[in-house]
C-alpha cells in the first residue's frame, strides 16, 4: 500500500467581509468562497490523500461549519476548530464536542492579539489544561515576538500536544533570522511541540522569491525539530496570493528530498496522521 499523504494545514470558508476582516486589500483575491470541491483537484494533482481543515474564524459556528464539510467529504480527515478556551464552562463544551470523531483539536488566532502574553493569561491556560485529558491537540499560531509566551505555555503543559503553525512566521522577505531563530530553537527543545512546514510563501517576497530564500529557515527547523516532528501543510487558499498549490508543495518536497524515504514519508503524511489521529494502515508508515 502506498504511504498516506496528508496536507496538515488548509482552510475553507464562505466569504463574509465581517467575519473574515483579516482578508484586506492586499489579499483581495481571497475574497470569495473556498470549499472542498475547490481544493480536491489540487490534492489529486499532487497525490495527496487527506487534509486537515483549520479554523479561519474565531467563532463556535466555524467549528460546526468545518465539521459539516468533513462529514460530507471523506478526504477532509480532521478538523482543527475554535472554542472559547477562556470560558468558565470550557470543560462542559469540550465534553460536548468530543462526540465529533473528526474534531482533532483547536486553534486561536493568537497572532492577531495585541497582548503578546495572551497565551499565558490565567483564563487561557485553564482552557489549555482541559485539552490534554480529552486528547485534543492545539495549534500555535504566533509571530516571532510571541514565541516566548508560546514557550512558556508549552512548558507548563508537557502532556499537551502542540504544533507550531507556519514555522512562527519568520521575516523571510527581509532575510532576518533573529530573534526568531533563537526563540524557535528553544521551543523545539520541548518534545511535546511539533511544527508545520506551512505558510512559507506568504512570508517571502510574493513576486520574486526563489527556493533559496527559504533554505536558512528550513535548515534551522529541520535541525531543531527533526524529521519526526515536522509535517507538510499547504496553507491553501492563503498560499495562492504568492504561489500555486503545487509550487508551494514542491518547495517542501524538494527541500526534504535529501532525507531517507521513511523520513520523507513521515513529513509528507505519517507525522500529521499520528498527531491528528487520522487512520493510517501500519504498512503505510513502513514504506
C-alpha positions in Angstrom: 0.0 0.0 0.0 1.3 3.5 -0.8 2.1 5.8 2.1 -0.7 8.2 3.1 0.0 11.8 2.0 -1.6 14.4 4.2 -1.9 18.2 3.8 -1.8 19.2 7.5 -3.0 22.7 7.1 -5.6 24.3 4.9 -8.8 26.4 5.2 -12.3 26.5 3.9 -14.7 29.5 4.1 -17.8 31.1 2.6 -16.6 34.6 2.3 -18.0 37.1 4.7 -16.2 40.5 4.9 -17.1 41.0 8.5 -16.1 37.5 9.8 -13.0 37.4 7.6 -11.9 41.0 8.1 -8.2 39.9 8.1 -8.6 39.5 4.3 -7.5 43.0 3.5 -6.9 44.7 0.1 -3.5 43.0 -0.3 -5.3 39.7 -0.1 -8.3 40.7 -2.3 -8.0 37.5 -4.5 -9.2 35.6 -1.4 -12.5 37.4 -1.2 -14.6 34.5 -2.5 -15.7 31.1 -1.3 -13.1 28.3 -0.9 -14.7 24.9 -0.4 -13.7 21.2 -0.6 -14.7 20.9 -4.2 -12.2 23.7 -5.0 -9.4 22.0 -3.1 -9.9 18.5 -4.3 -8.3 18.9 -7.8 -5.1 20.3 -6.1 -4.9 17.4 -3.7 -5.4 14.9 -6.6 -2.8 16.6 -8.8 -0.2 16.4 -6.0 -1.1 12.9 -4.9 -2.4 14.0 -1.5 -4.9 11.7 0.1 -6.2 13.6 3.1 -6.3 17.1 4.6 -6.7 18.9 7.9 -9.2 21.8 7.8 -8.0 24.6 10.2 -10.2 27.3 11.5 -10.0 30.8 10.0 -12.7 32.5 12.1 -12.9 32.7 15.9 -16.4 31.6 16.3 -18.2 28.4 17.5 -20.0 28.4 14.2 -16.7 28.0 12.4 -16.1 24.6 14.1 -19.6 23.4 13.2 -19.1 24.6 9.6 -15.8 22.7 9.2 -17.2 19.5 10.8 -20.2 19.6 8.4 -17.8 19.8 5.5 -15.7 17.0 6.9 -18.8 14.8 7.2 -19.7 15.3 3.6 -16.1 15.0 2.2 -14.1 11.9 3.4 -10.8 13.4 2.3 -11.2 16.1 5.0 -9.9 13.8 7.6 -9.5 16.1 10.6 -10.7 19.4 11.8 -8.8 22.0 14.0 -11.7 24.2 15.2 -12.2 27.1 17.6 -13.6 27.1 21.0 -13.5 29.8 23.7 -10.8 28.4 25.9 -11.3 31.2 28.3 -14.9 30.3 29.0 -15.7 29.2 32.6 -17.7 26.4 31.0 -14.9 25.1 28.8 -14.9 21.6 30.2 -18.6 21.1 29.5 -18.2 22.4 26.0 -15.2 20.2 25.3 -17.1 17.2 26.5 -19.9 18.0 24.1 -17.6 18.4 21.2 -15.9 15.1 21.9 -18.8 13.4 20.1 -17.3 14.6 16.7 -14.8 11.9 15.6 -13.1 14.2 13.1 -12.5 17.0 15.6 -8.8 16.7 16.4 -8.0 19.9 18.2 -8.3 23.7 18.4 -6.6 26.9 17.5 -6.9 30.6 18.3 -5.6 33.3 16.1 -3.1 34.5 18.7 -1.0 36.3 16.2 -3.8 39.0 16.0 -3.9 39.5 19.8 -2.4 42.9 20.9 -1.2 41.3 24.1 1.9 39.2 23.3 1.3 37.2 26.5 -2.3 36.3 25.6 -1.4 32.6 25.5 -0.3 32.6 29.1 -3.2 34.5 30.6 -4.7 32.6 33.5 -8.1 32.0 31.8 -6.5 30.8 28.5 -4.1 28.5 30.4 -7.0 27.0 32.3 -8.6 26.1 28.9 -5.4 24.6 27.6 -5.3 22.5 30.7 -8.6 20.9 29.8 -7.4 19.7 26.3 -4.9 17.0 27.0 -7.1 14.8 29.2 -9.5 14.8 26.3 -6.8 14.0 23.7 -7.3 17.3 21.8 -4.3 18.9 20.1 -3.5 22.7 20.0 -2.2 24.7 17.0 0.1 27.6 18.0 -0.4 30.5 15.5 2.1 33.1 16.6 4.7 35.5 15.2 8.3 35.7 16.4 7.6 38.2 19.2 5.0 35.9 20.7 7.4 32.8 20.8 8.4 33.5 24.5 4.8 33.1 25.5 4.3 30.0 23.4 7.4 28.5 25.0 6.0 29.3 28.5 2.7 27.7 27.6 4.1 24.5 26.1 6.5 24.1 29.0 3.6 24.5 31.5 1.7 21.6 29.9 4.1 18.8 29.0 1.3 16.3 28.4 -0.4 18.6 25.8 0.4 18.1 22.1 1.2 21.4 20.4 2.1 22.1 16.8 3.7 25.4 15.6 1.9 26.8 12.6 3.9 28.3 9.7 7.2 27.9 11.5 6.1 31.0 13.5 6.2 33.3 10.5 9.8 34.5 10.3 10.7 37.5 8.2 11.7 35.6 5.1 11.0 38.7 3.0 13.9 40.6 4.7 16.1 37.6 5.3 16.2 38.2 9.0 16.8 35.2 11.3 16.9 36.7 14.8 15.3 36.8 17.2 13.1 34.1 15.5 15.9 31.5 15.3 16.9 31.6 19.0 13.3 31.5 20.1 12.1 28.8 17.8 15.1 26.6 18.8 14.1 27.0 22.5 10.5 25.9 21.7 11.8 22.9 19.6 13.6 21.6 22.7 10.2 20.7 24.2 9.3 17.2 22.9 5.6 17.9 23.1 5.9 20.6 20.3 5.7 19.7 16.6 6.0 22.1 13.6 4.2 22.6 10.3 6.2 23.3 7.2 3.4 25.6 6.0 2.8 29.3 5.3 6.2 29.8 3.9 5.5 31.6 0.6 3.3 34.3 2.1 6.2 35.4 4.3 8.5 35.8 1.3 8.6 38.4 -1.5 5.5 37.2 -3.3 6.6 38.4 -6.8 10.3 37.5 -6.6 11.0 34.7 -4.2 13.2 31.7 -5.1 13.7 28.4 -3.3 17.0 29.6 -1.9 15.1 32.3 0.2 13.7 29.6 2.4 16.8 27.4 2.9 18.2 29.1 6.0 14.8 28.8 7.7 14.1 25.3 6.7 17.6 24.1 7.6 17.1 25.5 11.1 13.6 24.0 11.5 14.8 20.6 10.3 17.8 20.6 12.7 15.7 21.9 15.6 12.6 19.6 15.3 14.0 16.7 13.4 12.0 14.7 10.7 9.8 13.0 13.3 8.1 16.3 14.4 7.6 18.0 11.1 4.6 17.9 8.8 3.7 19.5 5.5 0.9 22.0 5.2 -0.2 24.0 2.2 -2.0 26.9 3.9 -4.3 26.8 0.9 -6.0 29.1 -0.2 -3.9 31.8 1.6 -0.8 30.5 -0.2 -2.4 31.5 -3.6 -1.5 35.1 -3.1 2.1 34.1 -3.6 2.2 30.7 -5.3 0.1 27.9 -6.7 -0.7 24.9 -4.5 1.8 22.7 -6.5 4.6 25.3 -6.3 4.3 25.6 -2.6 4.2 21.9 -2.1 7.2 21.4 -4.3 9.3 23.7 -2.1 8.9 21.3 0.8 9.3 18.2 -1.2 12.5 19.4 -2.9 14.0 20.5 0.4 13.4 17.2 2.1 14.5 15.1 -0.9 17.9 14.6 0.8 16.2 12.7 3.7 15.6 8.9 3.8 12.4 7.6 2.2 11.0 6.9 5.6 11.7 10.4 6.9 10.1 11.9 3.8 7.0 9.7 4.2 6.7 10.9 7.8 6.9 14.6 6.9 4.5 14.3 4.0 1.9 12.4 5.9 2.8 10.0 8.6 3.5 12.6 11.3 0.3 14.5 10.6 -1.7 11.3 10.7 -0.3 10.3 14.0 -0.6 13.8 15.5 -4.2 14.4 14.4 -5.4 10.8 14.8 -6.0 10.2 11.1 -6.3 6.5 10.4 -3.2 5.1 8.8 -2.5 1.5 8.0 0.7 0.5 9.7 2.3 -0.6 6.4 1.9 3.0 5.1 4.4 4.3 7.6 6.9 1.5 6.8 7.1 2.2 3.1 
